[in-house]
Amino acid sequence: MKKLSLLFVIFLFLSCGKTETTNQAATQTDSVNAAPVEKQRVYVSADWVKSVIDGNQSQSSNYVILEASWGEPSADYKKAHIPGALHINTDLIEEPNYWNVRTPEEIEQVMKDFGISKDTAVIIYGEPSPAARVALTFLWAGVEEVHILDGNLKAWTDMGYATSNNDEKATPIEDVGVTVPAHPEYIISLPEQIIEKQKDPNFKLVSIRSWDEFIGKISGYSYIEKVGEPKGAVWGRDEFDYVDDNGKVISIDEAQKIWNEWGVTKDNEISFYCGTGWRAAIPFLIAYQEGWTNVTLFDGGWYVWQMNPELPIQLGDPRTNN
């Protein structure tokens, strides 16, 4: 009798374990109904992205998912990416001389090649700065709805959602439905424009670089020899001060605390910059999604500034002249 009872208990244990595994697998593949997000909300959850793919959002009828990184598709992308996600090489949106955003004609062609019109919901994932760089470029171009998966692919896999190793193909289109750029006001390209802006004391040029870069201890780039910052710049900290340990962006309140340290407030006209426009795109988007209209990206950044020996630079901490 004891032997039979023991066998019965073992049977129940194994059965329960098997049922739990099955339910977990079912949860991972169930259709997701997430709350809708506003068009201007850039950083979105994995649940929302999954609900778009599952056909449960208004964007489900016209969307493109992009994995943004430099170079050809990586081994990681080939092994596991969000189903349907196309790799976009950041070289496609940056010209090779100054690493500024390419011409309107070139960006329009990129949109056509990837099947992106102004009405397409573009969902991007990748490391924080390349994802932000691509997102800002499409907003500048005129895509009305651009989102970034907050937390990169980890946020997706942490939810147990499936990945794919398929060879994804874009569906090109002939007409993007907008004159590119629809929002030239989002980007300042040249140092001369910054110098003109600096005549207004309300203008703040905010460096999104490391402290050692900001004070001129290092350039931060193997291909930039000169150190320093444009004269008049204030420090807005570096890329990873804007994301938490899970790679998710900080809130606008947390960002404002960083900016307030150097006297930058919502009342200022603000232009963020870094070396070549990647890192600075993150705080721009944090402010943009909260409806701020007083922010721009100085695309040329330190890379273009330091090319002209006639332009004024600063070294050390401008608050103490050290």
N, C-alpha and C positions, 0 to 999 in steps of 0.2 A: 504494500500500500504506500509506504514511504517513497519507494522508487517511482511509483506512478505519479505521486504528488510532485516529486521533484521534476519529473519529465514535463508535467503540465506547466509548472512555473517557468521552466526553461522555454517552453513553447510560447507562453504568453510574452516573455521578455523579448524573444526574437521577433515575434509578430509585431509588437509595439515599435521596436527599433526600425523594422522595415517600413511600417506605416509612416513614421516620422520623416524618414529619408524621402519617401515618395511625396509627402506633402510639401517638403522644402523645395523639391524640384518643381512641383506644380506652381508654387508661389513665384519662383523665378521666371516662369514663362507666362504667368497670367497677364491678361491685358491690364494696363495701368490707366486709371483715370485721375490725373493730377489737376489741381486748380489751374485755371488759365493764368497767363502772365501778360502784362502790358507790353506793347511793342518796344517801348524804350527800356525795358528791363533787360540789361545785357547779361548779367550772370544768373544762370538758371540751374535748377536741380536735375539730377539724373532721372528722377521720377517724371519730371515734365518732358524731358527728351524722350524717354521711353513712351510716354503717352502720345507724343507726336508720331512716333514710329507706328504705334498701335492703332492710329487712326482716330484718336479721341480728342484732338484739338482742331481748332479752325485752321491751323497751319499745316495740318496733315495732308492737305491736297497739293501743297506746293512748298516743299522744303528741300534743302541740300545740307548734308552733314560733311564737315571738313575736318581732317586731322592736319593741323598746321605745324610744320617744322622745316628746318633748313635742309636742303639737299634732296636726294632721291628718297623714295620710301624706305624707312628703316626696317631692320629685321624685326623689331618689336611691332611695328605697324603690320607687317606682312603676317606675323604670327597671330596677332589679336588686335582687332579694331572694332569699333561700334559697327554693327551691321549696316552696310550701305555707305559708310564713311569713305570719302575720297581724300587722298593725300594731296595737300597743296604745299608746294615748295615755296618758301618765302622769297626766293630769288625772282619768282614770277611777279611780285608786287614791288620790288625794289630795283632801281637802276644801279649799275655796277660802279659808278664813279663816286657818288656822294652817299650812296645807300638811301637816297630819298625815294619817296613813292614815285613810281613810274608815271609816264605821261597819261593823260586822260584816255587817249586812244588805246594805249597798251592795257590799261586797267579794264576798259570796256571789253577788249578782246578776251581777257582772262575771265570776265563774267560770262561772256558768250560760251567760252570753252567749257566752263563748269556748269552751264545751265542755270545761271543766276540772273534774274531780272530784278527790277526794283521791288517787285511784289513777292519775291521768293523769301521765305524765312530761312536765313542762313544760321546754322548751328555749328560752332567751332569748338574743338577741344585741342589741347596740347599743353605744353609748359606755359606758365603765365604770360611771359613777354611775347613769344611768337604768336600765341593765340590773340593777344590784345592788339598786336601790330596788324594782323590780318583783319581783325574785326573793325578797327578804326578806319582802315583803308576802304572797306566796303561801305561803311557809313558815310565817309567823305564822298565816295563815288555816287551814292544815292540809293543804296539798298535800304528800304524803310524798316526792316526788322532783322537785326543781327544779334545773335545770342552766343554766349560762351558757356560751356558746361563747367560750372564752378567745381573745382577740385580735380579737373582733368579725368583721364580714363579710370583712375583709382576710384573716383566717386561712383562710376558706373559699375565697376566690378565689385565694389563693396556692397552694392545692393543685390549682388548675385545675378545681374543681368548678363545675358549671353554675349560673347564676342564672336567675330568671324575672321576667317583667314582667306576669304574670297578675293579674287582679283576684281576690284570694283571699277566700273566704267561710268564716266560722266555722260550726260545726255545734252549735247550742245544746243544752243538756241541761236536765232538770228537777230533778235531785237531785245535789248535790255529794258526798253521802255522809259529811259531817262537820259538826259544829257549829262555826261560825266565831266567834271564833278558837280553833283547837285549841292554839295555843301563845302565849297572852297574855304569857308570861314573856319573850318575845323583845324586847318593845318597852316602853319607859317613855315615857309621853306628856307628863306634866306636870312643871314645875319643882319643885312641892311634893314630889313623889316623890323627886326627886334630892336635895333638901335633907335629907329623912329618911334617905336612903341615906348621905349624907356624915357622918352621926353615927358611922358605922363607919369607923375609920381604914384598914381594908383596902380600902375602896371607892375606885376611881379613875375620875374623869370625864375622858375623853380627847378633846381637840379635834382634829378632822380638818379643819383650815383652814390657810390660808397663814400664814406668820410675821407678816406685816403685819396680818392679821386678828386673830391671837392676841394681839398686844401692843397692839391698839387703834389702830393707825395708820389703818386703813380698815375699813369694815363688810363689804365684799366683795359687797354687793348694792345695786342701785339703789333697791330698795324698803325698805331698812333704813337708817335714819339714824344710829342709835346705834352706837357702837363699844365693843369690850370683849369680855369672856368671863364666864361664870358664875364666881363666886368659888370658888377651889379647883381649877379645871381645870388639867390639864397638857397639854403639846403632843404630838400624835401625828403631826405633819406633815400634808401635803395629799394630795389624791386621787392625783396623778400620781407621788408617791413610792411608791405601791403597785402601779404598772404599769411594765413596761419599755418600750423604744422600739417594740416591736411591739404594744403594748396588752395584753400578757399580765400577769396578776397575779404578784406576787412570792411566794416561798415563805413558809411560816410562820416559818422560821428567820430570814429577812431581815426579816420584820415584827417579830419579837421584838427584833431589834437596835434597831429604831426605838423600840419601846416602852420598852426597857431604858434608853434615854438619859434618860428621865424617871422612872425607878424603877418602871415598870409591868412586872409579871411575871405568869406563869400562876397564881400563888398569889393574886392580887388578884381581887376582883369588879370587872369593867370595864364601863363604859358609854361607847360611842363616840357622838359627836354632831358636827354641823357647823352649817350655817345652817338647813337644812330637811330633813335626813335622807337626802340623796342620797349625798354623799361618804362619810359615816360607815358606810354599808351595806357598803362594800368591805372594810374591815378586819374587820367583823363576820363576813362570809362566809368570809374567809380563815381565821379562827379556828374558825368553825362547822364547816367541812368537815374540820377536823383533830380534831373531837370535843370542842372546848372547850365547856363548859356554863356558864361563868362570865362570859359576855359578853351585853350587851344593846345596843339602839339607843335613845338618848334622842331620840325623834322630834321633840319640840318644838324642841330645839336653841336656838341663839342667837336665832332669830326670835321664839319665844314668850317666852323668858326676858326679853328686853329690853323687852317690852310692859308689864311690871310694874315700876314705878319703886321698889317696895319691896324687890325682890330684890337681893341683894348681887352686885356685879360686881368684876372686877379689870382693871387696865390695866397695860401694861408686862410685863416679864419677872418672874414671881412668884419666881424663884430669887434675883434681885438687887434687887427692888423698883424697877427702872429701867424 
